[in-house]
Amino acid sequence: MQRMFDVVVSTVGLLLLLPLFAILAVLIKIEDGGPVFFGQLRVGRHMRNFILWKFRTMVPDAGSKGSQITTAGDKRVTRVGVLLRRFKLDELAQLLNVIRGDLSIVGARPELPRYVEMFREEYREILLNRPGITDPASIQFRNEAELLQSADWERIYVERILPAKLKLSLKYARQRTFFSDIAIVMRTLGALWMNNSRDSLGGEEYSGQKPVA
């Protein structure tokens, strides 16, 4: 049932969002002429690597110009990228990964291989299922970049943020149901609405989330 849900939702989503995809592609191209999409190696189901796709939000070759983690105020993020990240529009390209079977709509966010190796035992259990676009950890840490403003950002990520996210993802993986997945999708939409409503009223701007996109 979960795979059928993933395929139906992602297929309908792609069809409805095609006009938006075209607009995003034009905006990204106009800004600096670079590629529209960004692909990065992540670890998927059964510990198998795959390429995760996003709309590009950073300057071309961003990986060679800094860390693999996006921090608040990262100068590599383009002007269009700031907008895409704020509304998580860059993540919409991952519907293609869902169609391919790399991702589910709901599941632990796929991580970079180097960080998976640091927590291999936890990921072995989590990745019995497909990783996903959203899960409880994604909601709780949706403003992750704001926590990584220190020069010691990687230690903070590895020692504090990632263990907390893994704990949430493990708990959810052990008790998930089809209906709890539906609830997570609704919570994610609600969190995005609240976050952006806060920004429009003068709150802090959300400028990033997961490892470099």
LINVENWO-V323284 format. One record per helix or strand. SS is the DSSP state (A for helix, B for strand). FROM is the first residue (numbers start at 1). TO is the last residue. If there is no record, write none. Layout:
ss->SS from->FROM to->TO
ss->SS from->FROM to->TO
This chain:
ss->A from->2 to->32
ss->B from->37 to->43
ss->A from->45 to->47
ss->B from->49 to->55
ss->B from->58 to->58
ss->A from->62 to->65
ss->B from->77 to->77
ss->A from->79 to->86
ss->A from->89 to->100
ss->B from->103 to->106
ss->A from->113 to->118
ss->A from->120 to->126
ss->B from->131 to->134
ss->A from->136 to->140
ss->A from->144 to->147
ss->A from->153 to->175
ss->A from->178 to->200
